[in-house]
Amino acid sequence: MPLQPDSPLDASRPEGPTAQDRELARRFLDKRGGGLRRKLALWRDLQLARRALKAAGEPGLVLDMPSGLGQFWPVLAEYGNRVILAADDSAGLLAVARQSHPAELVRRVSQLQISLPVLDLPANAVDCVFCMRLLQFCATRDQRLALLKELRRITRDTLIVSLWVDGNFKAWKRKRSAVQRAMNNREPSRRSVVGKASIENEFRETGFKVVGHHDVLPGVSMWRVYVLRKEF
């Protein structure tokens, strides 16, 4: 049955942050707060999130996963009737997120600690899964398909995902950099760039149709946000 706002999962409360969590949070906040370019990047991220939520029909019950430090909570909360569930595998990051936002915003958000790849949530639990900055860490097709199938199980309507795609200047530059890293015996990046045709085929294969997409900077940036609808 669908997850309700007063369910036991919704009432779970994570433990306090560890020193490692606080250091990760500090580095993230430093990165987001410093420099005009980074501030513009954050502004653009939030703008694309608004557009994606609108294209998804302004869903009423949204799972933000992984929520990290809750950087998208203010945008999710702009729709007054929305119920927001925030899930992450780090209890400490969830605790830091609670401390990083105004109390009135935190009261709008119910937090869940979860584990990947199998999510401890019922089928059709939410109207929309808002999944930013996760899919690009799936290095293989099988990993992406497993995650997409699980997200399809949880949502009863839409899925918003972001990832890096090819066919732009940054992807070309990154490919050249990867060759240099290999020549210098340096570790490859944990984040993957996926072909547009390949990922859209994977969406269809796992039972989604593409409602639309938004690029951070068309022709230049790798970052793309997809809005998908579950097909039956």
Legacy VTK file of the C-alpha trace (Angstrom):
# vtk DataFile Version 3.0
C-alpha trace
ASCII
DATASET POLYDATA
POINTS 232 float
0.000 0.000 0.000
1.191 3.587 -0.553
3.289 5.222 2.110
1.280 7.636 4.225
2.747 10.677 6.011
2.123 9.140 9.434
3.644 5.734 8.671
6.314 4.191 10.955
8.944 4.732 8.254
8.088 8.392 8.215
8.649 8.678 11.945
12.196 7.310 11.969
14.856 9.633 13.246
18.552 9.264 12.321
21.385 9.402 14.776
23.695 12.375 15.121
26.386 13.179 12.561
29.858 11.728 12.788
33.030 13.742 12.328
33.264 12.341 8.809
29.721 13.500 8.051
30.494 16.989 9.322
33.646 17.182 7.220
31.735 16.061 4.128
29.073 18.657 4.861
31.688 21.373 5.357
33.348 20.610 2.029
29.993 20.573 0.251
28.909 23.887 1.765
32.293 25.454 0.973
31.980 24.287 -2.625
28.454 25.600 -2.978
29.099 28.863 -1.228
32.306 30.005 -2.879
32.693 31.920 -6.114
30.300 33.378 -8.636
30.543 30.365 -10.950
29.506 27.954 -8.218
26.663 30.186 -7.080
25.404 30.381 -10.639
25.654 26.594 -10.932
23.537 26.166 -7.794
20.997 28.714 -9.071
20.770 26.816 -12.356
20.365 23.470 -10.547
17.445 24.842 -8.546
15.895 26.399 -11.642
15.991 23.065 -13.482
14.517 21.317 -10.446
11.551 23.732 -10.526
11.016 23.103 -14.235
11.194 19.349 -13.757
8.673 19.382 -10.904
6.316 21.488 -13.018
6.668 19.082 -15.959
5.897 16.226 -13.552
2.615 17.924 -12.635
3.705 19.385 -9.271
3.453 16.025 -7.444
2.001 16.095 -3.942
4.083 13.346 -2.275
7.751 13.407 -3.246
10.699 11.275 -2.166
13.987 13.215 -2.358
16.621 10.511 -2.689
19.474 10.752 -1.938
18.753 13.995 -0.127
22.310 14.665 1.074
22.284 18.011 2.839
18.837 18.903 1.565
19.994 21.390 -1.072
16.726 20.883 -2.975
14.396 21.097 0.035
13.635 24.816 -0.441
12.490 24.167 -4.024
10.458 21.111 -3.061
8.777 23.132 -0.299
7.702 25.930 -2.668
4.583 23.911 -3.498
2.570 24.485 -0.336
0.574 21.228 -0.262
3.552 18.967 -0.995
4.558 16.231 1.451
8.345 15.794 1.342
10.184 12.614 2.298
13.980 12.905 2.367
16.001 9.692 2.220
19.722 9.023 2.427
21.924 6.118 3.438
23.860 8.368 5.839
22.113 9.086 9.126
24.758 11.690 9.876
24.136 13.658 6.687
20.423 13.670 7.421
21.197 15.100 10.854
23.459 17.782 9.377
20.733 18.635 6.858
18.262 19.233 9.687
20.720 21.623 11.293
21.421 23.477 8.027
17.909 24.712 7.249
15.343 26.918 9.004
13.094 25.141 11.475
9.938 25.911 9.486
11.424 24.162 6.433
12.672 21.174 8.441
9.148 20.675 9.804
7.964 20.148 6.219
10.426 17.282 5.682
10.204 13.728 7.032
13.512 11.880 6.950
14.236 8.219 6.208
17.487 6.308 6.393
17.641 3.833 3.523
20.075 1.467 1.855
20.754 0.874 -1.822
20.117 -0.824 -4.160
16.957 -2.287 -2.590
14.865 0.400 -0.910
12.823 -0.472 2.158
9.681 1.188 0.832
6.408 -0.283 -0.439
5.422 -0.313 -4.100
3.751 2.859 -5.392
4.820 4.641 -2.202
5.046 8.188 -3.591
3.770 10.302 -6.457
7.287 11.159 -7.594
10.858 10.110 -6.846
13.210 13.091 -7.088
16.594 11.425 -7.645
19.422 13.856 -8.288
23.129 13.025 -8.477
22.876 9.270 -8.105
22.478 7.666 -11.501
25.845 8.931 -12.753
27.546 6.851 -10.049
26.182 3.689 -11.682
29.125 2.733 -13.852
27.469 -0.106 -15.776
24.240 -0.704 -17.639
23.251 -3.462 -15.206
23.656 -1.125 -12.234
21.547 1.554 -13.888
18.817 -0.915 -14.834
18.669 -2.294 -11.286
18.313 1.196 -9.822
15.724 2.285 -12.389
13.620 -0.829 -11.766
13.614 -0.152 -8.040
12.689 3.499 -8.543
9.874 2.439 -10.878
8.554 0.109 -8.188
8.411 2.921 -5.629
6.848 5.677 -7.708
3.229 5.507 -8.758
3.595 8.232 -11.394
6.817 10.100 -12.147
10.581 9.983 -11.709
12.964 12.929 -11.948
16.602 11.923 -12.462
19.798 13.720 -13.354
22.993 12.381 -14.875
25.859 13.238 -17.194
25.265 12.673 -20.919
27.490 12.842 -23.981
27.251 15.015 -27.091
28.571 18.254 -25.576
31.835 20.119 -25.071
32.350 19.046 -21.440
31.856 15.370 -22.316
34.450 15.648 -25.094
36.848 17.371 -22.706
36.251 14.754 -20.032
36.944 11.921 -22.456
40.273 13.501 -23.349
41.070 13.926 -19.662
40.259 10.258 -19.000
42.886 9.218 -21.547
45.466 11.399 -19.801
44.538 9.981 -16.387
45.010 6.440 -17.713
48.395 7.319 -19.210
49.486 8.732 -15.836
48.141 5.701 -13.924
45.656 7.849 -12.046
42.356 6.445 -10.787
39.366 7.061 -13.077
36.506 9.240 -11.890
33.679 7.520 -10.001
31.089 9.368 -12.112
30.119 8.132 -15.551
29.035 9.826 -18.767
26.269 7.955 -20.601
25.165 8.183 -24.211
21.805 9.920 -24.626
20.401 7.177 -26.846
21.636 4.478 -24.462
20.106 5.945 -21.321
16.794 6.726 -23.032
16.631 3.102 -24.216
17.248 2.022 -20.615
14.392 4.252 -19.454
12.047 2.568 -21.922
13.348 -0.888 -21.041
12.515 -0.353 -17.366
8.988 0.899 -18.053
9.325 4.683 -18.293
8.551 7.130 -21.044
10.432 10.409 -21.350
8.198 13.400 -20.603
11.020 15.843 -21.234
14.547 16.858 -20.338
16.442 19.990 -19.375
20.149 20.699 -19.905
22.108 22.917 -17.547
23.872 24.575 -20.507
22.897 23.062 -23.872
25.846 22.048 -26.026
28.343 22.734 -23.244
27.408 21.043 -19.962
27.059 17.293 -19.425
24.372 17.763 -16.755
20.869 16.767 -17.871
17.651 16.389 -15.876
15.048 13.934 -17.189
11.368 13.825 -16.282
9.979 10.308 -16.721
6.495 8.849 -16.376
5.789 5.299 -15.305
4.063 3.190 -17.951
1.838 0.249 -17.138
LINES 1 233
232 0 1 2 3 4 5 6 7 8 9 10 11 12 13 14 15 16 17 18 19 20 21 22 23 24 25 26 27 28 29 30 31 32 33 34 35 36 37 38 39 40 41 42 43 44 45 46 47 48 49 50 51 52 53 54 55 56 57 58 59 60 61 62 63 64 65 66 67 68 69 70 71 72 73 74 75 76 77 78 79 80 81 82 83 84 85 86 87 88 89 90 91 92 93 94 95 96 97 98 99 100 101 102 103 104 105 106 107 108 109 110 111 112 113 114 115 116 117 118 119 120 121 122 123 124 125 126 127 128 129 130 131 132 133 134 135 136 137 138 139 140 141 142 143 144 145 146 147 148 149 150 151 152 153 154 155 156 157 158 159 160 161 162 163 164 165 166 167 168 169 170 171 172 173 174 175 176 177 178 179 180 181 182 183 184 185 186 187 188 189 190 191 192 193 194 195 196 197 198 199 200 201 202 203 204 205 206 207 208 209 210 211 212 213 214 215 216 217 218 219 220 221 222 223 224 225 226 227 228 229 230 231
